[in-house]
Amino acid sequence: IKHHNLIPFTQRVPRSMIKNQGKTAKITCTMHGKSMGEDYVHWYLGNPGKGLQWILYNKGTKIETSPDFPRRFSAVKSGDSSILTITKVNPNDSGIYYCGVWDSHSSCRHTRDRTKTCLSLGSQHGCSWVSVYGGGEC
């Protein structure tokens, strides 16, 4: 659905994942009908009490990472997708991940709720879109 230059895009399944500490997590954001090419792709982490924290952006082969996030976070673009990779995950990485795309030829920023992915670590049960801690399913 196009509306005021908005381009639908979604995060590929799984919409939630549980990883053991020390493993690698990969989250994919895909736009439909448009290559990400030279667009800016931003990744964010949401956690209760912290709001959205900007992780990084990539444009072409350039990546700029927030000083608040370690180098374990990286992203690559391929065609209509951006893949966020988190190596050696730890409990602080739990949360809801969002991608947002800014068309470098437009002033519009495109974000959609469907881009979120829940990543949880640990042994506690119960994981929701609001509070992410532990080993249940979102």
C-alpha positions as YAML, in Angstrom:
chain: A
units: angstrom
residues:
- id: 1
  name: ILE
  ca: [0.00, 0.00, 0.00]
- id: 2
  name: LYS
  ca: [1.50, 3.32, -0.98]
- id: 3
  name: HIS
  ca: [0.41, 6.40, 0.91]
- id: 4
  name: HIS
  ca: [2.32, 9.69, 0.81]
- id: 5
  name: ASN
  ca: [5.50, 7.98, -0.40]
- id: 6
  name: LEU
  ca: [5.36, 5.32, 2.31]
- id: 7
  name: ILE
  ca: [6.66, 1.97, 1.15]
- id: 8
  name: PRO
  ca: [5.46, -1.15, 2.97]
- id: 9
  name: PHE
  ca: [8.18, -3.16, 4.60]
- id: 10
  name: THR
  ca: [8.20, -5.90, 7.17]
- id: 11
  name: GLN
  ca: [10.58, -7.79, 9.37]
- id: 12
  name: ARG
  ca: [10.88, -11.40, 8.24]
- id: 13
  name: VAL
  ca: [9.84, -14.20, 10.52]
- id: 14
  name: PRO
  ca: [10.60, -15.13, 13.19]
- id: 15
  name: ARG
  ca: [8.95, -12.16, 14.86]
- id: 16
  name: SER
  ca: [10.41, -13.41, 18.11]
- id: 17
  name: MET
  ca: [13.47, -15.41, 18.96]
- id: 18
  name: ILE
  ca: [15.14, -16.82, 22.02]
- id: 19
  name: LYS
  ca: [18.91, -17.15, 21.98]
- id: 20
  name: ASN
  ca: [21.32, -18.66, 24.44]
- id: 21
  name: GLN
  ca: [23.95, -16.33, 25.84]
- id: 22
  name: GLY
  ca: [27.03, -16.15, 23.64]
- id: 23
  name: LYS
  ca: [25.20, -17.09, 20.42]
- id: 24
  name: THR
  ca: [24.53, -14.91, 17.35]
- id: 25
  name: ALA
  ca: [21.16, -13.33, 16.51]
- id: 26
  name: LYS
  ca: [20.20, -12.13, 13.03]
- id: 27
  name: ILE
  ca: [17.13, -9.97, 12.40]
- id: 28
  name: THR
  ca: [16.03, -9.11, 8.86]
- id: 29
  name: CYS
  ca: [14.04, -6.07, 7.73]
- id: 30
  name: THR
  ca: [12.65, -6.31, 4.19]
- id: 31
  name: MET
  ca: [11.05, -3.68, 1.96]
- id: 32
  name: HIS
  ca: [8.68, -4.89, -0.73]
- id: 33
  name: GLY
  ca: [9.02, -3.64, -4.26]
- id: 34
  name: LYS
  ca: [12.04, -1.40, -3.67]
- id: 35
  name: SER
  ca: [15.75, -1.96, -3.29]
- id: 36
  name: MET
  ca: [17.25, -0.34, -0.19]
- id: 37
  name: GLY
  ca: [20.20, 0.73, -2.37]
- id: 38
  name: GLU
  ca: [21.41, 4.06, -1.03]
- id: 39
  name: ASP
  ca: [18.63, 4.44, 1.54]
- id: 40
  name: TYR
  ca: [19.54, 4.96, 5.19]
- id: 41
  name: VAL
  ca: [18.49, 1.97, 7.30]
- id: 42
  name: HIS
  ca: [18.36, 2.66, 11.03]
- id: 43
  name: TRP
  ca: [18.08, 0.02, 13.76]
- id: 44
  name: TYR
  ca: [16.69, 0.71, 17.23]
- id: 45
  name: LEU
  ca: [16.28, -1.23, 20.48]
- id: 46
  name: GLY
  ca: [13.23, -0.64, 22.67]
- id: 47
  name: ASN
  ca: [13.13, -1.53, 26.36]
- id: 48
  name: PRO
  ca: [10.76, -0.56, 29.18]
- id: 49
  name: GLY
  ca: [11.98, 2.56, 30.95]
- id: 50
  name: LYS
  ca: [14.60, 3.35, 28.30]
- id: 51
  name: GLY
  ca: [12.44, 4.22, 25.31]
- id: 52
  name: LEU
  ca: [13.93, 3.66, 21.88]
- id: 53
  name: GLN
  ca: [17.70, 3.56, 21.71]
- id: 54
  name: TRP
  ca: [19.36, 4.15, 18.35]
- id: 55
  name: ILE
  ca: [21.81, 1.35, 17.57]
- id: 56
  name: LEU
  ca: [23.19, 2.13, 14.12]
- id: 57
  name: TYR
  ca: [22.48, 3.06, 10.56]
- id: 58
  name: ASN
  ca: [23.90, 1.87, 7.31]
- id: 59
  name: LYS
  ca: [23.85, 3.52, 3.91]
- id: 60
  name: GLY
  ca: [25.50, 1.60, 1.13]
- id: 61
  name: THR
  ca: [28.58, 0.08, 2.76]
- id: 62
  name: LYS
  ca: [28.90, 2.82, 5.40]
- id: 63
  name: ILE
  ca: [27.90, 1.94, 8.97]
- id: 64
  name: GLU
  ca: [27.66, 4.42, 11.84]
- id: 65
  name: THR
  ca: [27.16, 2.88, 15.28]
- id: 66
  name: SER
  ca: [26.01, 4.56, 18.48]
- id: 67
  name: PRO
  ca: [28.76, 4.79, 21.12]
- id: 68
  name: ASP
  ca: [26.21, 3.25, 23.51]
- id: 69
  name: PHE
  ca: [26.33, -0.04, 21.61]
- id: 70
  name: PRO
  ca: [29.35, -2.33, 21.36]
- id: 71
  name: ARG
  ca: [30.87, -3.48, 18.10]
- id: 72
  name: ARG
  ca: [28.99, -6.76, 18.46]
- id: 73
  name: PHE
  ca: [26.16, -5.01, 16.55]
- id: 74
  name: SER
  ca: [26.48, -4.73, 12.78]
- id: 75
  name: ALA
  ca: [24.23, -4.52, 9.73]
- id: 76
  name: VAL
  ca: [24.47, -5.27, 6.04]
- id: 77
  name: LYS
  ca: [22.12, -4.50, 3.18]
- id: 78
  name: SER
  ca: [21.35, -6.80, 0.29]
- id: 79
  name: GLY
  ca: [18.76, -5.85, -2.30]
- id: 80
  name: ASP
  ca: [15.48, -5.18, -0.51]
- id: 81
  name: SER
  ca: [16.73, -6.28, 2.94]
- id: 82
  name: SER
  ca: [18.85, -5.16, 5.87]
- id: 83
  name: ILE
  ca: [20.19, -7.73, 8.31]
- id: 84
  name: LEU
  ca: [21.09, -6.74, 11.86]
- id: 85
  name: THR
  ca: [23.62, -9.14, 13.41]
- id: 86
  name: ILE
  ca: [24.30, -9.29, 17.14]
- id: 87
  name: THR
  ca: [27.22, -11.52, 18.10]
- id: 88
  name: LYS
  ca: [27.84, -12.98, 21.55]
- id: 89
  name: VAL
  ca: [24.36, -12.00, 22.77]
- id: 90
  name: ASN
  ca: [23.88, -11.31, 26.46]
- id: 91
  name: PRO
  ca: [20.84, -10.45, 28.62]
- id: 92
  name: ASN
  ca: [21.34, -6.71, 28.02]
- id: 93
  name: ASP
  ca: [20.53, -7.36, 24.35]
- id: 94
  name: SER
  ca: [16.98, -8.49, 25.18]
- id: 95
  name: GLY
  ca: [14.30, -6.20, 23.85]
- id: 96
  name: ILE
  ca: [12.27, -5.22, 20.84]
- id: 97
  name: TYR
  ca: [14.24, -4.35, 17.72]
- id: 98
  name: TYR
  ca: [12.93, -1.95, 15.10]
- id: 99
  name: CYS
  ca: [14.17, -0.95, 11.69]
- id: 100
  name: GLY
  ca: [13.41, 2.32, 9.96]
- id: 101
  name: VAL
  ca: [14.24, 3.37, 6.42]
- id: 102
  name: TRP
  ca: [14.94, 6.88, 5.17]
- id: 103
  name: ASP
  ca: [14.89, 7.30, 1.42]
- id: 104
  name: SER
  ca: [18.00, 9.33, 0.65]
- id: 105
  name: HIS
  ca: [16.08, 11.08, -2.15]
- id: 106
  name: SER
  ca: [13.13, 12.07, 0.04]
- id: 107
  name: SER
  ca: [12.52, 13.74, 3.39]
- id: 108
  name: CYS
  ca: [10.12, 10.94, 4.39]
- id: 109
  name: ARG
  ca: [11.07, 8.45, 7.06]
- id: 110
  name: HIS
  ca: [9.34, 5.10, 6.86]
- id: 111
  name: THR
  ca: [8.69, 3.13, 10.01]
- id: 112
  name: ARG
  ca: [6.11, 0.45, 10.65]
- id: 113
  name: ASP
  ca: [5.16, -1.47, 13.78]
- id: 114
  name: ARG
  ca: [5.54, -4.69, 11.83]
- id: 115
  name: THR
  ca: [9.30, -4.22, 11.79]
- id: 116
  name: LYS
  ca: [9.67, -5.21, 15.42]
- id: 117
  name: THR
  ca: [11.32, -8.40, 16.61]
- id: 118
  name: CYS
  ca: [11.49, -9.60, 20.19]
- id: 119
  name: LEU
  ca: [14.83, -11.07, 21.29]
- id: 120
  name: SER
  ca: [14.97, -12.66, 24.72]
- id: 121
  name: LEU
  ca: [17.68, -14.40, 26.70]
- id: 122
  name: GLY
  ca: [17.76, -16.14, 30.02]
- id: 123
  name: SER
  ca: [15.70, -18.73, 31.86]
- id: 124
  name: GLN
  ca: [12.68, -16.75, 33.11]
- id: 125
  name: HIS
  ca: [9.33, -17.43, 31.46]
- id: 126
  name: GLY
  ca: [7.17, -14.85, 29.79]
- id: 127
  name: CYS
  ca: [8.08, -12.48, 27.04]
- id: 128
  name: SER
  ca: [5.83, -9.73, 25.77]
- id: 129
  name: TRP
  ca: [6.10, -6.75, 23.48]
- id: 130
  name: VAL
  ca: [6.24, -4.52, 26.54]
- id: 131
  name: SER
  ca: [8.63, -6.35, 28.81]
- id: 132
  name: VAL
  ca: [11.18, -8.77, 27.45]
- id: 133
  name: TYR
  ca: [13.06, -10.95, 29.88]
- id: 134
  name: GLY
  ca: [13.53, -14.64, 29.58]
- id: 135
  name: GLY
  ca: [12.56, -17.78, 27.88]
- id: 136
  name: GLY
  ca: [8.89, -17.60, 26.84]
- id: 137
  name: GLU
  ca: [7.50, -16.81, 23.43]
- id: 138
  name: CYS
  ca: [6.35, -13.38, 22.34]
...
